[in-house]
Amino acid sequence: MVDLFDNWIKNDRHQRLFEKAERIAKEAKAQVSRTDPEAVFSHRTLKVIKQEKYPSLTLSAAYGGEDLSLYEFLLLQEKIAEGDGSVALSIGWHLGIMKELKEDKLWRKNDFDRLAKEVAEEQKVVNRAATEPATGSPTRGGVPETKAVRNGDRYIITGRKTFTSMADHLDYYIVSAYVEDLDEIGWFLIDRHHPGLTVDKTWDTLGMRGTESDDLVLDGVEVNLSDLVERKSKEKPAPKGWLLHIPACYLGIATAARNDAIEFAQNFQPNSLDTPIAEVGHIQDKIGEMEWKLLQAHSFMYTVARKWDEEPDQRKQMGAELAAVKLAVTNTAAEVVDLAMRIAGGRGLSKQYPFEKYYRDVRAGLHNPPMDDAVVKMLAKQALSE
């Protein structure tokens, strides 16, 4: 079987970094039999992630990182997703956030330096806690119901956050809140051990169960004024290349489904045939369709990532391209998994095979930002602009 990653590993550095992702993917896959039914993130997988110093890879060399390019970031994320999409999506948030903070300089230098030092030296893991029951996706622009009320030299924060990936395994939360005295949205860096913080075990979804994206509850959490590390800019948000870790994740799931479908077709031979089903015409048609869809998706995603890396002066104009990658790749991934299910037939529905998990997991990509309708509207407006 042809390894689809061979086309995208271009040099020795890529290979060295890719091997880190391979080891993480192997451990993540080994833990799926527990993490998926129990809807938990594996401590063992997180241990391997930290042993590989994966959390610090997007930091610059000055902080002890590898200064991953966007292309490299996506390559590694896709490989991890081949092992388990939930692990890739979860740790992808951390790496992407650290990459964004480093490149866009959203925080005061001493605040970023402190966090980056802990990530580099102790492989600490962070994530933003932004989504709420009433506001839905933060990309839709809703104002957080979580409130930060100033009390002297402290802020008191109360609220509930949903979809907090790895909630019980993070070292820090970057929590969005409406800051009353400033009349704006701000972000607070809060240590996981802070009094008043609890994780409510609410995560019980159809797919991506291993992200353990439980609710984060803040009940009168008192923080210092200096913990307000970021304030929402009044300017139009700049395109975020790092969010391509989302389509990279679902492309990895689709690649895993493709691999298993081909292996199944090569080895399954019903007694009605003299050969494995891989020799049957309509099965070959489905395999061929998977191949061209994956080739198209990989080419689109990695070409745009390379443009982001090589033409930084064009990044402000790349919003539509980045959004189109997400739409195209996640939808293609769902189509590929559906083809894999058709190749496996009724056995694809059995939990003795991995296909039904791929099918459940890949659907989640349609609900990660940006949403399809927003992307289509953006592209239409761009096409109609003068």
Secondary structure, 3 states (H helix, E strand, C coil): CCCHHHHCCCCHHHHHHHHHHHHHHHHHHHHHHHHHHHCCCCHHHHHHHHHCCHHHCCCCHHHCCCCCCHHHHHHHHHHHHHHCHHHHHHHHHHHHHHHHHHHHCCCCHHHHHHHHHHHHHHCCCEEEECCECCCECHHHCCCCCCEEEEECCEEEEEEEEEEECCHHHCCEEEEEEEECCCCEEEEEEEECCCCCEEEECCCCCCCCHHHCCEEEEEEEEEEEHHHEEEECCCCCCCCCHHHHHHHHHHHHHHHHHHHHHHHHHHHCCCCCCCCCHHHCHHHHHHHHHHHHHHHHHHHHHHHHHHHHHHCHHHHHHCHHHHHHHHHHHHHHHHHHHHHHHHHHHHHHHCCCCCHHHHHHHHHHHHHCCCCHHHHHHHHHHHHHCC
